[in-house]
Amino acid sequence: MKLIQTIAILMLLAIAIHIQRIRGDMAKMSKKSHVEDFEGATALFEALTSSPNDGYTYEWRVHTFTINSNDIKDVEEEEEQEVSMNCTVLYLDECTSWNKCRQTCEKTGAASYRWFHDGCCECVGGHCLGYGINESRCSQCPEPSCDSDD
């Protein structure tokens, strides 16, 4: 009986170590991403991301933030101007494949997309610099069983 208990404890420890490795791998994967540009249909993207209370249920979350760019120059005056614009991105709720992310973002009219190696997909609007937010923020991805500290 004592031998069975010892074996069970060792197996549980091995499982716990394996889970910790998976969590570490997922954390690394959420920092790596692939980006690509599209032609973009700005009006479509803005329409889809601007009215969250339109009665429809979407499987994404919209984030809008202000960016300041002092790299934009007035062509006629050749002087730098600080310009503020709103950057809007949408994150698909669930994990998706790289190809599904690309197709979904293109259909929303996004100007570009960022697919994180943990499966999170970010569609990026036309007024964003540097492909939006370089952070995996999908609400259900990576799946809680791999990402939680419980």
ROZA-203109 format. One record per atom (N, C-alpha, C): x, y, z; residue in three letters; chain. Coordinates in Angstrom, 2 decimals. Layout:
# ROZA-203109
[[X,Y,Z],"ALA","A"],
...
//
This chain:
# ROZA-203109
[[0.83,-1.20,0.00],"MET","A"],
[[0.00,0.00,0.00],"MET","A"],
[[0.87,1.26,0.00],"MET","A"],
[[1.93,1.26,0.78],"LYS","A"],
[[2.84,2.40,0.86],"LYS","A"],
[[3.50,2.65,-0.49],"LYS","A"],
[[3.84,1.58,-1.20],"LEU","A"],
[[4.47,1.70,-2.51],"LEU","A"],
[[3.52,2.36,-3.51],"LEU","A"],
[[2.25,2.00,-3.47],"ILE","A"],
[[1.25,2.58,-4.37],"ILE","A"],
[[1.09,4.07,-4.09],"ILE","A"],
[[1.08,4.46,-2.82],"GLN","A"],
[[0.97,5.87,-2.46],"GLN","A"],
[[2.19,6.65,-2.95],"GLN","A"],
[[3.37,6.08,-2.80],"THR","A"],
[[4.60,6.74,-3.24],"THR","A"],
[[4.58,6.93,-4.76],"THR","A"],
[[4.17,5.90,-5.48],"ILE","A"],
[[4.09,5.99,-6.94],"ILE","A"],
[[3.08,7.05,-7.35],"ILE","A"],
[[1.93,7.09,-6.67],"ALA","A"],
[[0.90,8.09,-6.99],"ALA","A"],
[[1.43,9.50,-6.76],"ALA","A"],
[[2.14,9.71,-5.66],"ILE","A"],
[[2.71,11.03,-5.36],"ILE","A"],
[[3.73,11.42,-6.43],"ILE","A"],
[[4.59,10.49,-6.82],"LEU","A"],
[[5.58,10.77,-7.85],"LEU","A"],
[[4.92,11.10,-9.19],"LEU","A"],
[[3.85,10.40,-9.50],"MET","A"],
[[3.13,10.69,-10.75],"MET","A"],
[[2.50,12.08,-10.71],"MET","A"],
[[1.93,12.46,-9.58],"LEU","A"],
[[1.35,13.79,-9.44],"LEU","A"],
[[2.41,14.88,-9.57],"LEU","A"],
[[3.58,14.64,-8.98],"LEU","A"],
[[4.68,15.60,-9.10],"LEU","A"],
[[5.13,15.73,-10.56],"LEU","A"],
[[5.22,14.62,-11.27],"ALA","A"],
[[5.61,14.65,-12.68],"ALA","A"],
[[4.59,15.42,-13.50],"ALA","A"],
[[3.31,15.22,-13.21],"ILE","A"],
[[2.26,15.95,-13.92],"ILE","A"],
[[2.35,17.44,-13.63],"ILE","A"],
[[2.57,17.80,-12.37],"ALA","A"],
[[2.68,19.22,-11.99],"ALA","A"],
[[3.86,19.88,-12.70],"ALA","A"],
[[4.99,19.18,-12.79],"ILE","A"],
[[6.16,19.72,-13.49],"ILE","A"],
[[5.84,19.90,-14.97],"ILE","A"],
[[5.17,18.93,-15.56],"HIS","A"],
[[4.79,19.02,-16.98],"HIS","A"],
[[3.87,20.21,-17.23],"HIS","A"],
[[2.90,20.43,-16.35],"ILE","A"],
[[1.97,21.56,-16.49],"ILE","A"],
[[2.73,22.88,-16.40],"ILE","A"],
[[3.70,22.98,-15.49],"GLN","A"],
[[4.49,24.20,-15.37],"GLN","A"],
[[5.28,24.47,-16.66],"GLN","A"],
[[5.81,23.42,-17.28],"ARG","A"],
[[6.53,23.58,-18.55],"ARG","A"],
[[5.60,24.08,-19.64],"ARG","A"],
[[4.39,23.51,-19.69],"ILE","A"],
[[3.41,23.94,-20.70],"ILE","A"],
[[3.08,25.41,-20.50],"ILE","A"],
[[2.86,25.82,-19.25],"ARG","A"],
[[2.55,27.23,-18.98],"ARG","A"],
[[3.68,28.13,-19.43],"ARG","A"],
[[4.92,27.72,-19.18],"GLY","A"],
[[6.07,28.50,-19.61],"GLY","A"],
[[6.14,28.61,-21.12],"GLY","A"],
[[5.88,27.49,-21.81],"ASP","A"],
[[5.87,27.50,-23.27],"ASP","A"],
[[4.77,28.40,-23.81],"ASP","A"],
[[3.58,28.36,-23.21],"MET","A"],
[[2.47,29.21,-23.66],"MET","A"],
[[2.81,30.68,-23.46],"MET","A"],
[[3.45,31.01,-22.34],"ALA","A"],
[[3.83,32.40,-22.09],"ALA","A"],
[[4.81,32.89,-23.16],"ALA","A"],
[[5.74,32.03,-23.54],"LYS","A"],
[[6.69,32.40,-24.60],"LYS","A"],
[[5.98,32.57,-25.93],"LYS","A"],
[[5.04,31.67,-26.23],"MET","A"],
[[4.33,31.72,-27.50],"MET","A"],
[[3.44,32.95,-27.61],"MET","A"],
[[2.92,33.45,-26.49],"SER","A"],
[[2.05,34.62,-26.54],"SER","A"],
[[2.83,35.90,-26.84],"SER","A"],
[[4.16,35.82,-26.78],"LYS","A"],
[[4.99,36.98,-27.09],"LYS","A"],
[[5.46,36.98,-28.55],"LYS","A"],
[[5.34,35.84,-29.23],"LYS","A"],
[[5.75,35.73,-30.63],"LYS","A"],
[[4.53,35.88,-31.52],"LYS","A"],
[[4.72,36.54,-32.67],"SER","A"],
[[3.58,36.76,-33.55],"SER","A"],
[[4.01,36.87,-35.00],"SER","A"],
[[3.03,36.78,-35.87],"HIS","A"],
[[3.21,36.96,-37.31],"HIS","A"],
[[2.31,38.11,-37.74],"HIS","A"],
[[2.81,39.01,-38.56],"VAL","A"],
[[2.02,40.16,-39.02],"VAL","A"],
[[1.99,40.19,-40.55],"VAL","A"],
[[0.94,40.81,-41.07],"GLU","A"],
[[0.80,40.96,-42.52],"GLU","A"],
[[-0.15,42.12,-42.81],"GLU","A"],
[[0.09,42.82,-43.91],"ASP","A"],
[[-0.75,43.94,-44.34],"ASP","A"],
[[-1.80,43.47,-45.35],"ASP","A"],
[[-2.94,44.20,-45.38],"PHE","A"],
[[-3.98,44.00,-46.38],"PHE","A"],
[[-4.22,45.33,-47.09],"PHE","A"],
[[-5.01,45.29,-48.14],"GLU","A"],
[[-5.49,46.52,-48.78],"GLU","A"],
[[-6.35,47.27,-47.78],"GLU","A"],
[[-7.22,46.56,-47.09],"GLY","A"],
[[-8.06,47.16,-46.05],"GLY","A"],
[[-9.26,47.90,-46.60],"GLY","A"],
[[-10.39,47.69,-45.96],"ALA","A"],
[[-11.62,48.43,-46.27],"ALA","A"],
[[-11.96,49.20,-45.01],"ALA","A"],
[[-11.35,50.36,-44.87],"THR","A"],
[[-11.43,51.14,-43.64],"THR","A"],
[[-12.86,51.38,-43.18],"THR","A"],
[[-13.75,51.72,-44.09],"ALA","A"],
[[-15.14,52.02,-43.72],"ALA","A"],
[[-15.82,50.79,-43.11],"ALA","A"],
[[-15.58,49.63,-43.67],"LEU","A"],
[[-16.16,48.40,-43.14],"LEU","A"],
[[-15.62,48.11,-41.74],"LEU","A"],
[[-14.31,48.20,-41.58],"PHE","A"],
[[-13.70,47.94,-40.28],"PHE","A"],
[[-14.23,48.91,-39.22],"PHE","A"],
[[-14.30,50.18,-39.57],"GLU","A"],
[[-14.80,51.18,-38.63],"GLU","A"],
[[-16.26,50.93,-38.28],"GLU","A"],
[[-17.07,50.51,-39.24],"ALA","A"],
[[-18.48,50.21,-38.97],"ALA","A"],
[[-18.61,49.01,-38.02],"ALA","A"],
[[-17.81,47.99,-38.24],"LEU","A"],
[[-17.88,46.80,-37.39],"LEU","A"],
[[-17.38,47.05,-35.97],"LEU","A"],
[[-16.45,47.96,-35.82],"THR","A"],
[[-15.85,48.18,-34.50],"THR","A"],
[[-16.42,49.38,-33.75],"THR","A"],
[[-17.26,50.18,-34.39],"SER","A"],
[[-17.71,51.42,-33.75],"SER","A"],
[[-19.03,51.31,-33.00],"SER","A"],
[[-19.81,50.28,-33.25],"SER","A"],
[[-21.13,50.21,-32.61],"SER","A"],
[[-21.33,48.90,-31.86],"SER","A"],
[[-20.76,48.82,-30.64],"PRO","A"],
[[-20.87,47.57,-29.88],"PRO","A"],
[[-22.28,47.28,-29.38],"PRO","A"],
[[-23.16,48.26,-29.33],"ASN","A"],
[[-24.52,48.06,-28.82],"ASN","A"],
[[-25.55,48.00,-29.94],"ASN","A"],
[[-25.20,47.38,-31.04],"ASP","A"],
[[-26.12,47.34,-32.17],"ASP","A"],
[[-27.06,46.14,-32.15],"ASP","A"],
[[-27.05,45.36,-31.07],"GLY","A"],
[[-27.95,44.22,-30.95],"GLY","A"],
[[-27.37,42.91,-31.43],"GLY","A"],
[[-26.20,42.94,-32.05],"TYR","A"],
[[-25.57,41.72,-32.52],"TYR","A"],
[[-24.55,41.25,-31.50],"TYR","A"],
[[-24.32,39.95,-31.48],"THR","A"],
[[-23.29,39.39,-30.61],"THR","A"],
[[-22.10,39.02,-31.48],"THR","A"],
[[-20.96,39.61,-31.17],"TYR","A"],
[[-19.74,39.32,-31.92],"TYR","A"],
[[-18.84,38.44,-31.07],"TYR","A"],
[[-17.97,37.73,-31.73],"GLU","A"],
[[-17.04,36.86,-31.03],"GLU","A"],
[[-15.66,37.52,-30.98],"GLU","A"],
[[-15.67,38.82,-30.66],"TRP","A"],
[[-14.43,39.55,-30.53],"TRP","A"],
[[-14.61,40.70,-29.55],"TRP","A"],
[[-13.48,41.27,-29.14],"ARG","A"],
[[-13.47,42.44,-28.26],"ARG","A"],
[[-12.72,43.56,-28.98],"ARG","A"],
[[-13.25,44.77,-28.88],"VAL","A"],
[[-12.66,45.93,-29.55],"VAL","A"],
[[-11.89,46.77,-28.54],"VAL","A"],
[[-10.69,47.19,-28.91],"HIS","A"],
[[-9.87,48.09,-28.10],"HIS","A"],
[[-9.51,49.30,-28.95],"HIS","A"],
[[-9.78,50.49,-28.44],"THR","A"],
[[-9.42,51.73,-29.13],"THR","A"],
[[-8.54,52.55,-28.20],"THR","A"],
[[-7.45,53.07,-28.73],"PHE","A"],
[[-6.55,53.89,-27.93],"PHE","A"],
[[-5.96,54.98,-28.82],"PHE","A"],
[[-5.51,56.05,-28.19],"THR","A"],
[[-4.95,57.19,-28.92],"THR","A"],
[[-3.46,56.98,-29.14],"THR","A"],
[[-3.02,57.27,-30.35],"ILE","A"],
[[-1.59,57.25,-30.64],"ILE","A"],
[[-1.17,58.65,-31.04],"ILE","A"],
[[0.00,59.04,-30.62],"ASN","A"],
[[0.57,60.33,-30.99],"ASN","A"],
[[1.74,60.06,-31.93],"ASN","A"],
[[1.74,60.74,-33.04],"SER","A"],
[[2.83,60.55,-34.00],"SER","A"],
[[3.46,61.90,-34.31],"SER","A"],
[[4.70,62.06,-33.92],"ASN","A"],
[[5.40,63.29,-34.30],"ASN","A"],
[[6.37,63.00,-35.44],"ASN","A"],
[[6.17,61.85,-36.11],"ASP","A"],
[[6.98,61.53,-37.28],"ASP","A"],
[[6.30,61.97,-38.58],"ASP","A"],
[[5.06,62.43,-38.49],"ILE","A"],
[[4.33,62.85,-39.68],"ILE","A"],
[[4.70,64.29,-40.01],"ILE","A"],
[[5.14,64.51,-41.25],"LYS","A"],
[[5.55,65.86,-41.66],"LYS","A"],
[[4.57,66.43,-42.65],"LYS","A"],
[[4.36,67.72,-42.57],"ASP","A"],
[[3.55,68.43,-43.56],"ASP","A"],
[[4.42,68.58,-44.81],"ASP","A"],
[[3.95,68.06,-45.92],"VAL","A"],
[[4.74,68.04,-47.15],"VAL","A"],
[[5.09,69.45,-47.62],"VAL","A"],
[[4.14,70.38,-47.54],"GLU","A"],
[[4.39,71.74,-48.02],"GLU","A"],
[[5.32,72.51,-47.09],"GLU","A"],
[[5.14,72.35,-45.80],"GLU","A"],
[[5.91,73.17,-44.87],"GLU","A"],
[[7.17,72.47,-44.37],"GLU","A"],
[[7.29,71.16,-44.59],"GLU","A"],
[[8.46,70.39,-44.15],"GLU","A"],
[[8.76,70.57,-42.66],"GLU","A"],
[[7.74,70.73,-41.87],"GLU","A"],
[[7.98,70.81,-40.43],"GLU","A"],
[[7.19,69.71,-39.74],"GLU","A"],
[[7.75,69.24,-38.63],"GLU","A"],
[[7.10,68.16,-37.91],"GLU","A"],
[[5.86,68.67,-37.18],"GLU","A"],
[[4.85,67.83,-37.16],"GLN","A"],
[[3.63,68.14,-36.43],"GLN","A"],
[[3.27,66.94,-35.58],"GLN","A"],
[[2.81,67.19,-34.37],"GLU","A"],
[[2.32,66.09,-33.55],"GLU","A"],
[[0.86,65.85,-33.91],"GLU","A"],
[[0.55,64.64,-34.28],"VAL","A"],
[[-0.79,64.28,-34.71],"VAL","A"],
[[-1.31,63.18,-33.79],"VAL","A"],
[[-2.54,63.33,-33.33],"SER","A"],
[[-3.18,62.30,-32.52],"SER","A"],
[[-4.24,61.60,-33.36],"SER","A"],
[[-4.23,60.27,-33.30],"MET","A"],
[[-5.23,59.48,-34.01],"MET","A"],
[[-5.67,58.35,-33.09],"MET","A"],
[[-6.86,57.83,-33.36],"ASN","A"],
[[-7.33,56.67,-32.62],"ASN","A"],
[[-6.98,55.41,-33.40],"ASN","A"],
[[-6.35,54.49,-32.71],"CYS","A"],
[[-6.05,53.18,-33.27],"CYS","A"],
[[-7.08,52.20,-32.71],"CYS","A"],
[[-7.74,51.46,-33.58],"THR","A"],
[[-8.73,50.47,-33.15],"THR","A"],
[[-8.28,49.10,-33.61],"THR","A"],
[[-8.28,48.17,-32.67],"VAL","A"],
[[-7.98,46.77,-32.98],"VAL","A"],
[[-9.11,45.92,-32.44],"VAL","A"],
[[-9.27,44.74,-33.01],"LEU","A"],
[[-10.23,43.80,-32.43],"LEU","A"],
[[-9.52,42.48,-32.24],"LEU","A"],
[[-9.79,41.86,-31.09],"TYR","A"],
[[-9.24,40.55,-30.76],"TYR","A"],
[[-10.36,39.52,-30.84],"TYR","A"],
[[-10.14,38.45,-31.59],"LEU","A"],
[[-11.09,37.35,-31.60],"LEU","A"],
[[-11.07,36.72,-30.21],"LEU","A"],
[[-12.24,36.31,-29.71],"ASP","A"],
[[-12.32,35.74,-28.37],"ASP","A"],
[[-11.54,34.43,-28.25],"ASP","A"],
[[-11.76,33.53,-29.21],"GLU","A"],
[[-11.20,32.18,-29.11],"GLU","A"],
[[-9.93,32.03,-29.93],"GLU","A"],
[[-9.15,31.03,-29.58],"CYS","A"],
[[-7.94,30.70,-30.34],"CYS","A"],
[[-8.32,30.32,-31.76],"CYS","A"],
[[-7.44,30.64,-32.68],"THR","A"],
[[-7.70,30.33,-34.08],"THR","A"],
[[-6.39,29.99,-34.78],"THR","A"],
[[-6.49,29.37,-35.92],"SER","A"],
[[-5.29,29.08,-36.70],"SER","A"],
[[-4.80,30.35,-37.39],"SER","A"],
[[-3.58,30.31,-37.85],"TRP","A"],
[[-3.00,31.45,-38.56],"TRP","A"],
[[-3.83,31.80,-39.79],"TRP","A"],
[[-4.21,30.80,-40.57],"ASN","A"],
[[-4.97,31.05,-41.79],"ASN","A"],
[[-6.36,31.60,-41.49],"ASN","A"],
[[-7.03,31.05,-40.47],"LYS","A"],
[[-8.36,31.53,-40.09],"LYS","A"],
[[-8.28,32.98,-39.61],"LYS","A"],
[[-7.23,33.32,-38.87],"CYS","A"],
[[-7.02,34.70,-38.42],"CYS","A"],
[[-6.89,35.62,-39.62],"CYS","A"],
[[-6.06,35.24,-40.56],"ARG","A"],
[[-5.84,36.05,-41.76],"ARG","A"],
[[-7.15,36.27,-42.51],"ARG","A"],
[[-7.90,35.20,-42.73],"GLN","A"],
[[-9.16,35.29,-43.48],"GLN","A"],
[[-10.18,36.16,-42.74],"GLN","A"],
[[-10.31,35.96,-41.44],"THR","A"],
[[-11.29,36.72,-40.65],"THR","A"],
[[-10.96,38.20,-40.68],"THR","A"],
[[-9.70,38.54,-40.45],"CYS","A"],
[[-9.31,39.95,-40.43],"CYS","A"],
[[-9.50,40.60,-41.79],"CYS","A"],
[[-9.18,39.88,-42.84],"GLU","A"],
[[-9.37,40.43,-44.18],"GLU","A"],
[[-10.86,40.70,-44.44],"GLU","A"],
[[-11.74,39.81,-43.98],"LYS","A"],
[[-13.18,39.98,-44.18],"LYS","A"],
[[-13.75,41.14,-43.37],"LYS","A"],
[[-13.09,41.50,-42.26],"THR","A"],
[[-13.58,42.63,-41.45],"THR","A"],
[[-13.14,43.97,-42.01],"THR","A"],
[[-12.28,43.97,-43.02],"GLY","A"],
[[-11.78,45.22,-43.59],"GLY","A"],
[[-10.55,45.76,-42.88],"GLY","A"],
[[-9.92,44.95,-42.04],"ALA","A"],
[[-8.73,45.38,-41.32],"ALA","A"],
[[-7.61,45.74,-42.29],"ALA","A"],
[[-6.74,46.64,-41.87],"ALA","A"],
[[-5.59,47.04,-42.69],"ALA","A"],
[[-4.45,46.05,-42.54],"ALA","A"],
[[-4.41,45.35,-41.40],"SER","A"],
[[-3.38,44.35,-41.14],"SER","A"],
[[-3.86,43.44,-40.02],"SER","A"],
[[-3.05,42.46,-39.72],"TYR","A"],
[[-3.40,41.57,-38.61],"TYR","A"],
[[-2.13,41.11,-37.92],"TYR","A"],
[[-2.32,40.62,-36.71],"ARG","A"],
[[-1.23,40.02,-35.94],"ARG","A"],
[[-1.76,38.71,-35.38],"ARG","A"],
[[-1.12,37.61,-35.72],"TRP","A"],
[[-1.49,36.30,-35.17],"TRP","A"],
[[-0.39,35.88,-34.22],"TRP","A"],
[[-0.78,35.69,-32.96],"PHE","A"],
[[0.17,35.28,-31.93],"PHE","A"],
[[0.32,33.76,-31.95],"PHE","A"],
[[1.48,33.28,-31.63],"HIS","A"],
[[1.76,31.85,-31.67],"HIS","A"],
[[1.00,31.06,-30.62],"HIS","A"],
[[0.31,31.74,-29.69],"ASP","A"],
[[-0.56,31.03,-28.75],"ASP","A"],
[[-1.97,30.86,-29.31],"ASP","A"],
[[-2.21,31.35,-30.55],"GLY","A"],
[[-3.51,31.20,-31.21],"GLY","A"],
[[-4.39,32.43,-31.15],"GLY","A"],
[[-3.96,33.48,-30.46],"CYS","A"],
[[-4.74,34.72,-30.36],"CYS","A"],
[[-4.61,35.50,-31.68],"CYS","A"],
[[-5.73,36.10,-32.11],"CYS","A"],
[[-5.77,36.82,-33.38],"CYS","A"],
[[-6.20,38.27,-33.14],"CYS","A"],
[[-5.41,39.21,-33.66],"GLU","A"],
[[-5.69,40.65,-33.54],"GLU","A"],
[[-5.83,41.24,-34.94],"GLU","A"],
[[-6.99,41.82,-35.24],"CYS","A"],
[[-7.22,42.53,-36.50],"CYS","A"],
[[-6.96,44.01,-36.24],"CYS","A"],
[[-6.20,44.65,-37.10],"VAL","A"],
[[-5.70,46.00,-36.85],"VAL","A"],
[[-6.30,46.99,-37.85],"VAL","A"],
[[-6.82,48.10,-37.33],"GLY","A"],
[[-7.42,49.14,-38.16],"GLY","A"],
[[-6.39,49.96,-38.91],"GLY","A"],
[[-6.88,50.77,-39.84],"GLY","A"],
[[-6.02,51.54,-40.73],"GLY","A"],
[[-5.27,52.69,-40.10],"GLY","A"],
[[-5.67,53.15,-38.92],"HIS","A"],
[[-5.01,54.30,-38.29],"HIS","A"],
[[-3.97,53.89,-37.26],"HIS","A"],
[[-3.61,52.62,-37.22],"CYS","A"],
[[-2.66,52.12,-36.23],"CYS","A"],
[[-1.25,52.08,-36.80],"CYS","A"],
[[-0.29,52.31,-35.95],"LEU","A"],
[[1.12,52.20,-36.31],"LEU","A"],
[[1.68,50.92,-35.69],"LEU","A"],
[[2.57,50.26,-36.37],"GLY","A"],
[[3.25,49.11,-35.81],"GLY","A"],
[[2.36,47.92,-35.53],"GLY","A"],
[[1.36,47.70,-36.34],"TYR","A"],
[[0.48,46.53,-36.23],"TYR","A"],
[[-0.26,46.45,-34.89],"TYR","A"],
[[-0.71,47.57,-34.39],"GLY","A"],
[[-1.57,47.58,-33.21],"GLY","A"],
[[-0.84,47.33,-31.91],"GLY","A"],
[[-1.41,46.45,-31.09],"ILE","A"],
[[-0.88,46.16,-29.76],"ILE","A"],
[[-0.09,44.87,-29.84],"ILE","A"],
[[1.16,44.91,-29.46],"ASN","A"],
[[2.00,43.70,-29.51],"ASN","A"],
[[1.83,42.88,-28.24],"ASN","A"],
[[0.59,42.50,-27.98],"GLU","A"],
[[0.27,41.73,-26.77],"GLU","A"],
[[-0.95,40.86,-27.04],"GLU","A"],
[[-0.85,39.60,-26.67],"SER","A"],
[[-1.96,38.67,-26.82],"SER","A"],
[[-3.02,38.98,-25.77],"SER","A"],
[[-4.22,39.41,-26.21],"ARG","A"],
[[-5.28,39.81,-25.28],"ARG","A"],
[[-6.62,39.15,-25.57],"ARG","A"],
[[-6.62,38.02,-26.25],"CYS","A"],
[[-7.88,37.32,-26.55],"CYS","A"],
[[-8.49,36.81,-25.25],"CYS","A"],
[[-9.80,36.97,-25.10],"SER","A"],
[[-10.46,36.66,-23.83],"SER","A"],
[[-10.47,35.18,-23.48],"SER","A"],
[[-10.46,34.30,-24.48],"GLN","A"],
[[-10.52,32.87,-24.20],"GLN","A"],
[[-9.32,32.13,-24.79],"GLN","A"],
[[-8.24,32.83,-25.00],"CYS","A"],
[[-7.08,32.23,-25.63],"CYS","A"],
[[-5.81,32.84,-25.05],"CYS","A"],
[[-4.81,32.07,-24.64],"PRO","A"],
[[-4.84,30.63,-24.64],"PRO","A"],
[[-5.91,30.11,-23.70],"PRO","A"],
[[-6.30,28.88,-23.94],"GLU","A"],
[[-7.39,28.31,-23.16],"GLU","A"],
[[-7.04,28.32,-21.69],"GLU","A"],
[[-8.02,28.60,-20.81],"PRO","A"],
[[-7.76,28.75,-19.38],"PRO","A"],
[[-7.02,27.59,-18.74],"PRO","A"],
[[-7.22,26.38,-19.21],"SER","A"],
[[-6.55,25.23,-18.61],"SER","A"],
[[-5.04,25.30,-18.77],"SER","A"],
[[-4.57,26.00,-19.80],"CYS","A"],
[[-3.13,26.13,-20.03],"CYS","A"],
[[-2.57,27.41,-19.45],"CYS","A"],
[[-3.41,28.40,-19.23],"ASP","A"],
[[-2.92,29.73,-18.87],"ASP","A"],
[[-3.13,30.09,-17.40],"ASP","A"],
[[-4.05,29.45,-16.71],"SER","A"],
[[-4.37,29.87,-15.35],"SER","A"],
[[-3.30,29.41,-14.36],"SER","A"],
[[-3.22,30.09,-13.23],"ASP","A"],
[[-2.27,29.75,-12.19],"ASP","A"],
[[-2.88,28.86,-11.13],"ASP","A"],
[[-4.10,28.38,-11.34],"ASP","A"],
[[-4.77,27.53,-10.36],"ASP","A"],
[[-4.17,26.14,-10.32],"ASP","A"],
//
